[in-house]
Amino acid sequence: MIEGENNLVDKARKGNSEAFGALYDYYLPKIYRFVLFKVSHKQQAEDITQQTFMKAWENVRTYKPQGYTFGSWLYRIARNSVIDYYRKNEPQVDIEEVSPEALGIDSSLIAKLEVKLDWEKILTAIGGLSEVEQDVLIMRFVEDLPHSDVAKAVQKSENAVKVIQHRALKKLKETLSKK
Amino acid sequence: MKEEHIIKQLSMLKNIQPDADFARSARTTILYRSEPTPVRFFGLTQSLSTTLSIGLVVMFFVFVALGGVATVFRTPLSPTFQGVDEQSLASEAGSINQTIDFHLNEVAYISGEEENALAMNAAPNTGDANSDKEIDLLLTQAKSY
């Protein structure tokens, strides 16, 4: 959560574009990564991310904190945008497209990884999980969101999120062990 | 592969950053080519859509209560109950009409006879009148004697 987020959100709700711009700068990488792992395509991820922030800006006046963060609200819009995208377009993800290069991931980052193969295997294995399992894993372990925020974003209870997380990790482990 | 290793790999994915040019152009597009929808307008559209939805549901229930599609396509002369044979109903109605006509004719005939009888009774008896004249004449003659 960005420092002074509540204040920025209040200003954004009053139509202050600078305040929304600050929220955009903070949340863009998070939402982009979330969408990228869901669609496994750089160009599509950029389109859906832009659409997500466009919807958020147009509807920011309707956002009511009510116990969950602005970030959870954004993730929820992103999830719906991905669902809408798949409803209109058939998912066409090739194993080759899942490679870090195809995703537009910096080569210096790939070099940091212990084994490049692990990276590709993990991305492919994540693609084999259900939508909600992917959401929970990405939000929990990539974005380090607390269970409560993940629960709000996926519209489930915290206990349900813990169960989904456990199940998703188990599946991922099994899939990776087979390869 | 251990669970810890998977989590470590996943956490490294947070180093992925969107393209800087994309981030800049998207920011401009979002903030300067669109604007937040006014709450009043949002509320109005919400209330209109809610009213419309309620109206449609009420109309649907009224439609179902009135008999649905069968009522809409029914002609005014169609039988009220489905499954009733129209031809048998028509012939039955025809025979009832005939019976009524027959009884009406009978009533007309009987009432005509009664009228004739009354007319007969009401008509002046010319025979009796003549006999009265004869009696008067005889009485007159007797007085003259």
Interface residues (C-beta under 8 A of the other chain):
Chain A: R13 G15 S17 F20 G21 Y24 D25 L28 P29 Y32 R33 L36 F37 K42 E46 T49 Q50 F53 M54 W57 E58 N59 V60 R61 T62 L103 G104 I105 D106 L109 K112 L113 D118 W119 I122 L137 I138 F141 V142 E143 D144 L169 L172 K173 L176 S177
Chain B: M1 K2 E3 H5 I6 I7 Q9 L10 S11 M12 L13 K14 N15 I16 Q17 P18 D19 F22 A23 A26 R27 T29 I30 L31 Y32 S34 E35 P36 T37 P38 V39 F42
